[in-house]
Amino acid sequence: MSMSRVSAVLALLLCLTGAAYAADQPKPTLSAPAVLVELTAAGESDIPNEFRYAIYEQVVAHIEQTGTFKDVYRSGDTRAAETPGLVTLHTTIGKFKQGSQTQRELTTVLGWSRVEVNAVVASQDGKTVLEKKVVGKVRFRGANLKVTDDLGRQLAKLLRENFIATGTSAAK
């Protein structure tokens, strides 16, 4: 086979592989121009307040960075009520395990921090449009509060994968 044929076959294989990979990716099905992020509820866990507030701040920051929603509102923002098509993100702590940074750095198999939340996205009429358990972890290096950053990333990813991007987010 000549080099041009080999190149053509390789190019065709790459195209087919890319198309198959793209077909496997979930397509966003929901749409909303704005999201209201409510403060994380403790649920029945004994999570310290600094973790709850850090989770809330990380979630807001990561959702703003994704650009999935045109507007990202914080809990209590009265402007949110005037936004048509608004969805609200509610998070409730399910399980919380505060690990040990020292143990993580010394052994890498002990001292993990983990937080599990139940994430519910509701429409303006209160109907649930998306619900899923999301887990944040810190397994190796880093302070225990780093688990909140991982959880914020996971929640923003969940929204990005399920909502059609409607514009760049703006901090409200």
Backbone torsions as a table, in degrees:
resi	resn	phi	psi	omega
1	MET	NA	141.6	178.9
2	SER	-79.0	162.5	-179.3
3	MET	-60.9	-34.2	-179.5
4	SER	-68.2	-36.5	177.6
5	ARG	-69.5	-41.3	177.8
6	VAL	-61.2	-44.5	178.6
7	SER	-62.0	-41.2	179.7
8	ALA	-65.0	-41.5	179.0
9	VAL	-65.2	-44.3	178.1
10	LEU	-62.0	-42.6	179.0
11	ALA	-62.5	-41.1	178.4
12	LEU	-63.9	-44.1	178.0
13	LEU	-61.6	-41.9	178.2
14	LEU	-63.1	-41.7	178.4
15	CYS	-63.2	-45.3	-179.7
16	LEU	-64.7	-41.4	178.7
17	THR	-63.8	-43.6	179.1
18	GLY	-63.5	-40.3	179.2
19	ALA	-66.1	-41.1	178.8
20	ALA	-65.8	-40.2	178.8
21	TYR	-64.3	-43.9	179.7
22	ALA	-64.2	-34.8	179.5
23	ALA	-68.7	-28.4	179.5
24	ASP	-75.6	-20.7	-177.6
25	GLN	-73.3	135.9	179.6
26	PRO	-67.2	140.6	178.9
27	LYS	-95.6	133.4	176.5
28	PRO	-61.2	138.9	-178.1
29	THR	-120.3	-16.8	-177.5
30	LEU	-100.7	155.6	179.9
31	SER	-140.3	137.6	175.5
32	ALA	-158.8	139.1	-179.8
33	PRO	-79.0	-20.5	-174.4
34	ALA	-150.3	156.8	178.0
35	VAL	-132.7	140.2	173.4
36	LEU	-106.8	121.3	-179.4
37	VAL	-98.9	114.2	178.3
38	GLU	-84.2	154.8	178.9
39	LEU	-60.7	140.2	-179.0
40	THR	-65.9	127.0	178.5
41	ALA	-86.2	145.2	-177.6
42	ALA	-74.2	-23.4	-176.2
43	GLY	63.0	-138.0	179.8
44	GLU	-100.4	10.6	-178.4
45	SER	-85.7	162.7	176.6
46	ASP	-100.9	45.2	-177.1
47	ILE	-75.0	132.9	176.6
48	PRO	-64.4	148.6	-177.7
49	ASN	-59.0	-34.7	-178.9
50	GLU	-62.4	-31.0	176.2
51	PHE	-71.7	-42.5	179.5
52	ARG	-60.0	-46.7	-179.1
53	TYR	-69.7	-35.3	177.5
54	ALA	-66.9	-39.5	176.3
55	ILE	-59.2	-48.2	-179.5
56	TYR	-56.9	-48.4	-178.3
57	GLU	-64.6	-41.2	179.4
58	GLN	-66.1	-40.2	179.0
59	VAL	-61.6	-48.4	179.0
60	VAL	-58.7	-47.7	-177.6
61	ALA	-62.1	-44.9	-177.7
62	HIS	-70.5	-36.0	176.9
63	ILE	-65.6	-41.0	177.9
64	GLU	-61.5	-38.8	-178.1
65	GLN	-68.4	-29.5	-176.0
66	THR	-71.2	-28.8	-177.8
67	GLY	75.2	14.4	-179.5
68	THR	-67.3	-36.5	-177.5
69	PHE	-115.1	144.4	177.5
70	LYS	-65.1	-41.9	-178.6
71	ASP	-128.1	138.1	174.8
72	VAL	-120.6	116.4	-178.7
73	TYR	-104.8	146.7	176.5
74	ARG	-91.4	158.2	178.8
75	SER	-53.4	132.8	178.1
76	GLY	89.4	-5.3	179.6
77	ASP	-73.4	114.1	-175.3
78	THR	-68.7	-20.7	179.4
79	ARG	-67.2	-22.9	-178.1
80	ALA	-62.1	-36.8	-177.6
81	ALA	-62.4	-24.9	-179.0
82	GLU	-88.3	-1.2	-175.7
83	THR	-91.3	114.3	177.7
84	PRO	-69.3	140.8	178.3
85	GLY	79.9	10.1	-179.0
86	LEU	-64.3	139.5	170.0
87	VAL	-116.2	154.7	-178.0
88	THR	-120.2	131.3	177.4
89	LEU	-98.8	119.4	175.5
90	HIS	-110.6	132.2	176.0
91	THR	-125.6	134.5	178.9
92	THR	-128.7	129.8	179.9
93	ILE	-67.9	129.5	175.8
94	GLY	-97.1	-57.3	179.8
95	LYS	-133.9	147.9	177.7
96	PHE	-143.4	130.6	175.5
97	LYS	-132.0	111.6	177.8
98	GLN	-87.5	116.8	-178.4
99	GLY	-86.8	-163.6	-179.1
100	SER	-124.6	119.5	179.6
101	GLN	-61.1	-40.0	179.9
102	THR	-62.2	-47.2	178.8
103	GLN	-61.9	-40.3	179.6
104	ARG	-60.7	-44.7	-175.2
105	GLU	-74.6	-26.3	-180.0
106	LEU	-86.2	-36.8	-172.5
107	THR	-115.6	-26.5	-175.2
108	THR	62.2	0.6	176.2
109	VAL	-121.2	-6.7	178.1
110	LEU	-121.7	162.6	173.2
111	GLY	82.4	15.3	-179.4
112	TRP	-65.1	143.7	171.7
113	SER	-103.8	145.1	-176.8
114	ARG	-151.5	136.6	174.4
115	VAL	-136.4	133.1	-180.0
116	GLU	-117.7	130.9	177.9
117	VAL	-124.7	153.1	170.2
118	ASN	-97.7	114.9	-179.4
119	ALA	-99.4	127.7	178.7
120	VAL	-127.5	125.7	174.2
121	VAL	-106.9	124.6	-177.5
122	ALA	-119.4	146.5	176.1
123	SER	-78.2	176.2	-178.3
124	GLN	-63.2	-26.7	179.0
125	ASP	-87.0	5.8	174.9
126	GLY	89.9	0.2	179.7
127	LYS	-78.9	138.3	178.5
128	THR	-74.4	124.5	178.3
129	VAL	-105.7	-17.4	179.6
130	LEU	-158.0	135.0	177.2
131	GLU	-145.6	132.4	-179.1
132	LYS	-161.9	147.4	172.2
133	LYS	-83.1	134.6	-179.3
134	VAL	-128.3	139.4	-175.8
135	VAL	-120.5	134.9	172.2
136	GLY	-113.7	141.8	-176.5
137	LYS	-139.2	151.9	164.0
138	VAL	-132.5	116.5	-172.1
139	ARG	-108.4	-30.0	-174.0
140	PHE	-115.7	-108.3	-176.1
141	ARG	-86.6	152.4	175.6
142	GLY	122.2	156.9	179.1
143	ALA	-70.1	161.1	-179.3
144	ASN	-59.7	-34.0	-178.9
145	LEU	-67.2	-12.3	177.3
146	LYS	-62.5	-22.7	177.2
147	VAL	-60.1	-30.0	179.9
148	THR	-70.0	-33.6	177.3
149	ASP	-67.0	-44.0	178.5
150	ASP	-62.6	-42.2	178.8
151	LEU	-64.4	-41.7	176.8
152	GLY	-58.5	-42.1	176.9
153	ARG	-62.8	-44.1	-178.2
154	GLN	-64.6	-40.8	179.3
155	LEU	-68.3	-41.6	177.5
156	ALA	-63.2	-38.6	177.7
157	LYS	-64.0	-42.2	178.1
158	LEU	-57.8	-45.7	179.8
159	LEU	-67.4	-42.2	-179.9
160	ARG	-62.1	-37.0	-179.3
161	GLU	-75.9	-19.3	-175.0
162	ASN	-112.4	-13.7	-179.4
163	PHE	-116.9	138.3	175.9
164	ILE	-73.5	128.8	-179.4
165	ALA	-61.2	129.6	-179.4
166	THR	-114.8	6.4	178.4
167	GLY	150.2	176.1	178.4
168	THR	-79.3	140.2	-178.4
169	SER	-78.2	150.8	177.5
170	ALA	-128.6	135.6	-179.9
171	ALA	-67.7	130.8	178.7
172	LYS	-116.1	NA	NA
